[in-house]
Structures are given as C-alpha cells and as structure tokens.
Amino acid sequence: MLGFVAVVAVIAYAALVGVTGSLNLDIAAQAQENGNVPGHALGNVSDSDVWRQIRRGEVGKVSIPDLKSAVLINAEGSAWRAARNGPISFWGGLVIAASLAFIILFNVIHGRIVLRRGRSGEVIPRFSQAERWVHWFAAGTFILLGLTGLALIFGRYVLKPLFGPDVFAIIANASLQSHNLFGPIFIVALVILLGLYMRDNLWQNGDLSWALKGGFIGDSHPKSWKYNLGEKAWYWALFFGGLALAGTGLLLEFPWLFDRLSVLQLAHVIHAISALGLIAFSVGHIYLGVWGVEASLDGMTKGYVDVNWAKEHHGWWADEVLENRPAVVEGAAEAAAEDAPPAPAE
Ligand code: HEM
C-alpha cells in the first residue's frame, strides 16, 4: 500500500512539473509568466529565445505610466548608434576631407582669382550694415557650432588619442554645453540672414550661362547678377540644409516636444547629415571669401566693392548699379577716400 501511494505521489509530482516547468512551485516568475520563465533548468522556454526577443525590442508589461520602461533593450537605438558611428561619421568625414582637398588642389592648379585690371579706386555699395552684421553673426555662430559638433562626433577618434580621456571629457562637455547654448541663437541669425538675402538669390535669366561658360573655373570671367550660380547654390543649400539643421536641432534640444525615441533618432541622423554637408560646402565659401577671389572680402567688411571687381565678377549687377544709382556711387567713392591710407608727406 505504502509503495502504491509513493508511486502515485511521484506520478502526480511529475505531472505538475510538466505543467509548470519548475521544480520550485512557488517562485514569483511562475505566477507572472504562467511558468514560462527563462532558464534551461528552471523554465520551459529557452534562454536564447527570451533574450533574442528582448534584444529585438520586445515590449513587456509595466504598471507605471511611462511605457518606455517596458522595453529592456531599445533595438532602434542600437541601429541608430551603429549608423551614427559607422556610415554617417565615415562618409561625413570623407566629404569634408574631399572638400578641403578640392580647395587645396584648386588653389595649387588655378591659383587665386586676381583682378585683371587691378583696382580702379572707384567703389560701389554692395552690402548694407544690417546685411553685414547679420552675415558675420550667423557666420560666427555657424563656425562655433560646426567646431563643437565636429568635436562631439569625431572627438573620440581624434582628440581622445591626442589629449587622453580626461582632457577629452572636458572638451566634449564644453562642446555640448556651447552647442546647446548657441544653437538657438544661430537659428535666429540664420532666419534673418535667409530673409535678407533671399531676393537676389532667386533664379534669374543668365544664371545658367554663367555656369556653362565656366563659372569660377574658366578664365573668361562670365557675367552674372548680384550673385552668381555658385553663390546661389550656397544660399539654397543653406536655406534647405540650414532649416533642416535648425528644426532637428530644436527637437534634440527640447526632446519633450516629441516624446518618441524613433523620431529623435531620425532627427539626429538628419541633423548630422545636413551639418556635415553644410560644413563641407562652407569650406569652399570661406576659401573664396577670404582668399580665392581678390577684393571679395571688401563687400562684407566695408560694405562697398571696387568697380573693377564688380565689372569682372558681377557684370550685369555692376551695369545696373552704375546706370541707375550714380549718386550713390559718388557717395561711396567719398567713403572709400576716407578709408584710404593718408597720402605720403612730400
Ligand atoms: C570666415 C567665414 C566667412 C567668410 C570670410 C565669408 C565671406 C563672405 C563674403 C566675402 C561674401 C560676399 C560675397 C559677394 O560679395 O558676392 C559672403 C556672402 C555670404 N555669406 Fe559668407 N563668409 C563666411 C562664412 C559664412 C557662413 C558660415 C555663412 C552661413 C552661415 C555665410 C553665408 C553667406 C551668405 C548667405 C552670403 C550671401 C551671398 C550668397 O547668397 O551666396 N558665410 N560671405
């Protein structure tokens, strides 16, 4: 009899084990998961399956309002990080390096674009004070944001090996703070800049002929309006790229505006691509403004340009200004005379 009871008890216990998958019948996981707990020895679902689901971003159950906490591993986050540290950094870095290499090569082969007839001494107005102020303000903040952004994305590969982890941590932290602080200031300057400069950057008849006749590269100095097609391309790149940069930057700075991680990850990717593209483009703009085209910088520093420069680079615009506003030209010439160095004593 005792033997029979023992056999029945063993069979009943074995049956229970089969149902629950656990020798320990009162553990908490059993109550929550109907016995489907991870573990070769303690559960009837394999560890690998469970962790695979978690790695793919399986959403669990939580009793608090923040549903994001029901996800143990954010699978999209891993894809985003891989894209940021992989193709975006690689191709972005390559585009900036290619842009720098192109400028150096252009300068070596083509050289500086000089004034063929030298300066005439007569000047015409090109940029108002407001246009110059907003240009330099936007340019200054753009350069600061560009450098701090580059430190954040490439710092670990360039600055960390050079200065060590402690100094890099200080640079990265300072970069992040100033990036966050100057981002919104740049956006205000950018919007005003785009508004002020839009009219003369719209398409005009003759724009294409400037490019077809060689633009900057040929020696023919084709005529153009106030801005040639190359400058207009810079403006519209700044318009679309800058607005994408600004919109996504605001989302990243104030993430509660859009409380979805996938939206923020997409915003970050668009932010990085448009920033790296604009930095690469700005290298060409800065080269031409500072050194590439003789006497170009005058317009943006003093507000007026030499008539020979205007005729050689922006012929149709120069004709228009000289024809329609002779009084202004005289006024500007006086201004230029004031700016000229004093005549040597006889
Ligand atoms: C050290 C940096 C820079 C220098 C030396 C520089 C220089 C110049 C110069 C000389 C011009 C006048 C060109 C002309 O008369 O046709 C100009 C125009 C302009 N610059 Fe800059 N610039 C710099 C950075 C920037 C940056 C970072 C931006 C954008 C945020 C920018 C946006 C513009 C725009 C929109 C124009 C008007 C012409 C156009 O529509 O293409 N500049 N710049």
Residues whose N, C-alpha, C, O or C-beta is under 5 A from the ligand:
A	BS01	HEM	A138 A139 F142 Y197 N201 K226 Y227 E231 K232 W234 Y235 S282 H285 I286 G289 V290 S296 L297 G299 M300
